[in-house]
Structures are given as C-alpha cells and as structure tokens.
Amino acid sequence: KRHCKARRTEYTPTVTISPFDGYIVFKDKQAVVFYTNDLSSTPPGSVLSGDNSRAIACVHGLCPIRRWTGSVIMHRTTFMLPTLVAAYNLAMNAVDRVDQRQSTNLTRRKEMRLTMSMLAWALDLCALNAFELSRKVQPVGTASVSVREFKRQLAEALTAPTLQQRQHSNGVSKRKRVQSLVSAVGNIGSGHILTPNSTTNS
C-alpha cells in the first residue's frame, strides 16, 4: 500500500562494515585488485606497502608461487605473494579446468554450435562432479572412461525411461491402426464395393 508523500521517509539500508576487509593490489602483467573480508586483523593504516610486517601479517603471511618470466628459460621464478593471492591463483587453475570440461562444444568440426541454458549448465556441472566422484570411488586397476563417454552413459541412463515409454506408446498406436482395405473387406473382384467411412480406406 502506498502512503501519501508527507508520510514517506527515505529508506536507509543497514550497512555492516567488516573490520577485516581490505583491498590487495597485485602487480602482474597489469595491476590486479583483490577484495577480501578475510584479513587476519584490521590494517593499521589505509595504505600499506608490500614489505610492511603488519601488512604481511594481515594477509596471513606470504606464500611462494612459481611463474614464468621473460628473463628465464629453464626454470620458473619463485615469487612470495600474499596467501590470499596464492590461493586465488591455485583455485583459478581449477576453475579454468572446469570451464574447459564444462563447455558443451568441444573442438570438433562439422557440428552445429548450440547455446547453453542455465539449467543445462547446472546439469553439466553436476555431471562433471559425478565423473570426478566416480573416479575416486572406483576400484584400483579398473578401466576408466573418458568424460564424453561418461556423459553419454549418464544421458542414456536418464533418458531410458522416457524412451521406453515412447516406444511402448508407438507400439500401441501401431496395433490400433486401421486395417488395410484388403484385410477389411477381402479381395473382391467386383469393380464396385462398399468401404468403411474412413479417410484411410476411402
């Protein structure tokens, strides 16, 4: 119910500011800004340098990661980064891998490109999780199937009841189909015969 203009008041949402939030600016090929509310303590200042001991303590310490740089050839360079950035770097590799497997259009030619709805995306992600779980619980030494074969078997198992019902209904409809003219009235040599009032036999 709408109130008159004199009784209306401005809505002020309740905002809760976490004392353990902040931004981490990481310089890679370009500046990347990470927001987090999982700092170990409240930063003592608005801006802290990367070598500040208080800043290192706030980001749960430093963690090494190895990256290729333009000045190395045989071995990757080790960098000490905030633990939050290192965890994001490790997790993003898994996210990218899931995105690659989750894609409905693998690199195959002569196929129509299909769009994916949110429901199909969620089902495909569930199929990937089921595939990884099946690999974990299967006995050692058993032959493993590929992701494509697992999805095919899963699709067949899910659609089998519908296919059986459709085949059963098609069989019933064929049995109920109207008989042919010869089977209905017999092979009569006369040029004039009476046929049932049917569009099939008329």
N, C-alpha and C positions, 0 to 999 in steps of 0.2 A: 504494500500500500504506500502510495506516495504522499509525503507530507507537504504542507504549504511551504513556501520559500522562507518564511520567517522562522519556522521550526527546524529547518535543515541545518545541520552542523557539518563541518569538514571532517572527513574521516582521516585519522592519523594512525597508520599501522604501527603495531608494536615491533620494534627492531631490536634484536638481541645481538650484540657485537661480541664475538668470541675474543677473549684475551690472548688466545694462542693462534691468531691468524696473521697472515702477512704475505708479502709478495717476494718471490725469489727471481732475480733477473740473472739468467744464464746466457753467456755469450758463446754461441756455437758458430755456425756459418753466418747466422744473424742473431740478433737479440731475441731470446725467448723468455716470456714472463710466465711464471708458475704461481698460482694462488693456492694457499693451503691454510687450513684451520687446525692443523695437527702439529704445531710447533711445540717443542718441549717446555718452553717458558715464554713469557712475554718479552719481546725485544726491548732492550733498554733505550733505544732511540728509533727515530723514524727511518734513518738510512744507516746501514752498517756495511762495511767493506767485507770482502770475502775472506780476508785473513784475520778478521777480528775473532778472538777466542769466544766472546759472548755470542757472536753470530753463528759460529760453528756449533756451539752448544745448543742454540735454539733450533737448528735444523737436524738434530740428532746425530751430529758428527759428520765426518766425511767418509765416503765410500769410493774405492777405486773402480774405474771403468776403463776399458781399452778401446781406443779409436784410431782409425787410420788418418794420418795427416799427410800433407803434401811433402814433407821433408823426410819421410821414412819409406822404406821399400820392403824389407824383410819382416819387420816386427811392428806391431801396433804400439802406439804411445799410450802410456798409462796416465790418467788424469784423476785427481782427487776431487770429487764433487760432493755436494750435499746429498745426504742419504735419500731425501725425497726425490731429487732429480735422478739419482741412480736407479731407484725403484721404478720410477716412471719409465726410464729408458728400457729396463728389463721387461716391464709389463707391456710396453708398446710393441715389442717384438712379438709377443704372444697375440696381441690384438691384431696386428697386421697379418699374422699367420691364419688366424680365424677368419679374417676378412677374405683372404685368398681362397680358403677352403669353402667359405660360405657362398661364394659367387655362384650363381646359377648358370653362368655362361663360361664354361672353360674354353680354353683356346682350341676351338675346333671349327673348321671351315664348313661352308655349305649348310649352315644351320641358321634358322631364324632367331634373331635376338629377342628375348622375352623380357618383359618387365616383371618386377617382383613386388608384390604387395607386402604390407607389414605382417599379415598372417603367414604368408609363405616364408618370409624372412625368419619369423619366430620358429616355425616348424623346422626350417633348415638348420637353425642354430641348435634346436633340440636334437636333431639327428646327428649333428657333429658331436654333441656331448654324449649321446648314446654310443656313438662309434668309439670315442676315447674310453668310455667306461667298459665297453666290451673288450677292448684290447687289454685293459688292466686285469679283468677277471678271467680271461680265457686261460686255459692250462698252458704251461710252458711246452713248446715243441709243436703246437698245433699251427696249421697254416692260417695265416691272416689274410683277410680280404682287403681290397682297396676301398677307399671312401666311396667311389662311384658304385662298386658292386654292393657295398653295404646299403647305400641309399636305394638301389634297385630292389634288393631283397626286402627292405623295410616298406617300400612303396607297394610291393606285391602283397605283403602280409596285411597292410592296412586296407587295400582295395579288394582283397579276395572276397569278403562277404558281399560287397556290392556287385562284383562281377558274377558271383554265383546266383544272386537274386535276379540279376538281369538275364542271365542265361535261362534260369527257370521260367521267368515270365515270357521270354521269347519262345520257349518250348511249348508253353500252354497256349500261346496265341497261335502257333502253327497248328496245333491239334484242333483248335476251334475254327480254323479257316474253312470257308465254304468249299464243298466238294466240287470237282470239275463237272462239266456238262455231261461227259460220257458216263462218269460214275454215278451221276444223279438220275439220269433218265435212260441210260443204256444206249447201245449202238443201234439206233433206229435208222433204217434205210430210207424212210419217207422224207420228202422234201419239206413237209410242214409238221412241226411238233410244237407242243406246249412246254414252255420252260418256266421255272420259278421266277417270281417277280424280284429279280436280283440284278443289280448292275454288273455283277461279276459274270453271270451266265447269260445275260441278255445281249 
